[in-house]
Every structure is written in structure tokens, then in C-alpha cells.
Amino acid sequence: MLTTKECIELEDIYGAHNYKPLDVVLTKGSGIWVEDVEGRKYMDFLAAYSALNQGHCHPRLVKVMQEQCSRLALTSRAFRNDQLPLLAKELCELTGYEMMLPMNSGAEAVETAIKAVRKWGYQNKCIKKDKAEIIVCSGNFHGRTTTIISFSTEEQYKEGFGPLTPGFVVVTYGDIEAFEKAINNNTVAFLVEPIQGESGVVIPDEGYLKGAEMICEDNNILFVTDEIQSGLGRTGKMFVTEHEDVHPDMIIIGKALSGGMYPVSAVVSSREILGVFNPGDHGSTYGGSPIACAVAREALKVIVDERLVEKSAEVGAYLIGELRKIDSPYVDFYRGKGLWIGIVLKKDAGGARRFCEALKDKGILTKETHENVIRLAPPLVITKKEIDTAIEIIHEVLS
């Protein structure tokens, strides 16, 4: 087996440098724990950006994937398979929507949502050809495709990748008045992360989501929430919008939909909205594959059977409570919901990267975001005992 140093050298030579990972090379994982090629163990406090809500290599997911791989892996959507209709039914029953459309990555699901709401606008609001507009928020992160980066407010994401895709209006995140003022006759949808993950676990004021829902209803525009990172239990509810009793017109789901075993995403909505697609309008070779559907079905069952949503609420409250007891000269404040927490550092703290490297050296893996925020998002299977262990290390590093 290659050493950490050898793996890093090979990756630096042969891999494109579009990431700046921490210098740890992982080879095993179970629950919240991972192991590197030298046998050192770490607590995973990133969970692959919330894809591993069920933990690493959950035995039920491994079993289902192995069984499905040995039976039937891929059919494409040219034919039907016996797993897709079951996932469609179970996902719709779980979320309370009428239809779902499966894809692979989160970005693909966002692209699917964009296409769906635009076509809905042309068919249902009689908007003139190519004039549909979608309102989005500052600080957003919805993916990396050319269309999606076109409405990012992070300049690095756009630099050198033009020409960019038109049809998006950016408003200040959390500002309900700015959103309402931006609506015009060409507006078809409001696309928003109910909590912004990549911006550092930024939570809008209470009432923002409910207000947005009401404004969308009053103006006949679609309310679309991107819950790729925040959904499926991460914040102590199945979806963030449940904290305010909000039911969006469409939810975009990904990451934990497969428990980290396979790229699976989906869009759930009403029959009226997803019904705009006709054969040939949209598709994906791997989307809705037997493997994807079998794994996603089991991943959803694990969330329900193991009460991971409830655990996230309970253990998450305990974690942020313990963090707030840490008297650190570097920390400005803590924010979070459920098991999704941002440690916001002071401007003179020297950036979050050095703290993430220090945490890694002591056995906790997490990642900086927006330079001065340490994001904590462990698998939802974490226990209070494991959190106590983590708090001792975090206290040592932050103090």
C-alpha cells in the first residue's frame, strides 16, 4: 500500500488541482470513524458535505448495494427496472409530493429544477420565449455547472468560464423585502437554500422561509428549496422548511439520499410542475438506475428506522451547547441547527484552515469554508460519548 506522502505526490502530478484537500489519505471508514493508509484513526466531522448522514459504509447499505450489483446494475431509462417505481412511491410518500425525477449529482438535480420551472412558466404563465427569470440569493451554492455558476456571487466560481447563462436575478439572502421587490412579470421561481452550507451554515431569521412561501403564492411563482446538504435529517428535521411548517413547490434532494454509497439525487414536486416534461425533454443514463434506486430506498429506511432525524435534533443541541462553553480567543460566535454547525472565527484568528489542520493532527476531520468558518457536520449516527471526545479536542485546539 502506498504511503500518505506517495499518494499525495501522485495526485499532485496526475490529478487536476481544482481542490485543496487536507493532507490525509483515507482508506477505511465505519460510522463516524475513518482510517488513513498508515492506520491512524479520525472522527469524520464533515460527512462528505452531509452525504454520509447514515455514517460510513452502513452495513444495511453495503448489503443492499452488493445484492443489487450482483443482480442488475444498469438498464438506462430506455427500459424499466423494478427498483425505480418503488423508490418513486416511497420518496413521494416520505416527502408528501406527487412525483419525483431521479438524477445523479446534486448539480444535475438543480439543473433539472431550473429546466422544470422555466418550462412551467412558459406553459402556465405564458411568459414570452426565453424571458423567464429565476430569483436566487447572494452567497448561494447550488453546484458547479456553467449555468449554476452563472448566478453565483463568488467571483472565483465564474472567472474564466464565460459566457455565462442569463435569466437569474440575485437578491440579498434573508432579506424578504428585497425578494418581493425583485419579482416581475417574467419571474417563474425563487430558488433558495433554506440554510446556506457553503457560506458557513448561515441561517436566515425565523419567518423568512414562511414569508417567502406566502409571497410566492401571492405572485404565482414557484418556491424551490435546495436541500441537497440540509435535507434528510441534517438540521433535526427531515427538511429545514419543516422548522417553519413550510411546504415548497419543489425540493431538490441529493447527497444523503444514498448514504454516500452512490451518486443519487432527485427533484420532488407536484404532478402539475414535473408533468411539464415530455419524453425526450430531459434525461440521464444513470439516473434512476437499479443500483441508485435500491441504495436510496434503503438509505431512506435507515434514516427512519434509526430515528436519525430525532437524533440530529437531540445530539446537535448537545454539541452546540458544549461548544458554547469553550472560551476561545479566536471564536467570534457559533451558529447552527441540528448537527450542522459553523464556528465563526474572528478576523484576526488567522483563518480557519490552520485550525482544521490542527484538528486533523489531533484526530478530527473537518473543512474550512469562506476562509473564517469551521464547519462541523458529523454523521447523524454520532453518539454523545463520541461528541464528548471531540469536544475535548476542539477545546484544546481553539484554546
Secondary structure as UniProt FT lines:
FT   HELIX           4..14
FT   STRAND          26..31
FT   STRAND          33..36
FT   TURN            37..38
FT   STRAND          41..44
FT   HELIX           47..50
FT   TURN            51..54
FT   HELIX           59..71
FT   TURN            77..78
FT   HELIX           84..95
FT   STRAND          99..103
FT   HELIX           106..124
FT   TURN            129..130
FT   STRAND          133..137
FT   TURN            138..139
FT   HELIX           146..149
FT   TURN            150..151
FT   HELIX           155..158
FT   TURN            159..160
FT   STRAND          168..171
FT   TURN            173..174
FT   HELIX           176..182
FT   TURN            185..186
FT   STRAND          187..192
FT   TURN            197..200
FT   TURN            206..207
FT   HELIX           208..219
FT   STRAND          222..226
FT   TURN            228..235
FT   HELIX           240..244
FT   STRAND          250..253
FT   HELIX           255..258
FT   TURN            259..260
FT   STRAND          265..269
FT   HELIX           271..274
FT   TURN            275..276
FT   TURN            279..280
FT   TURN            287..288
FT   HELIX           290..305
FT   TURN            306..307
FT   HELIX           308..323
FT   TURN            324..325
FT   STRAND          331..336
FT   STRAND          341..345
FT   HELIX           347..349
FT   HELIX           353..361
FT   TURN            362..363
FT   STRAND          364..365
FT   STRAND          367..369
FT   TURN            370..372
FT   STRAND          373..376
FT   TURN            380..381
FT   HELIX           384..398
//
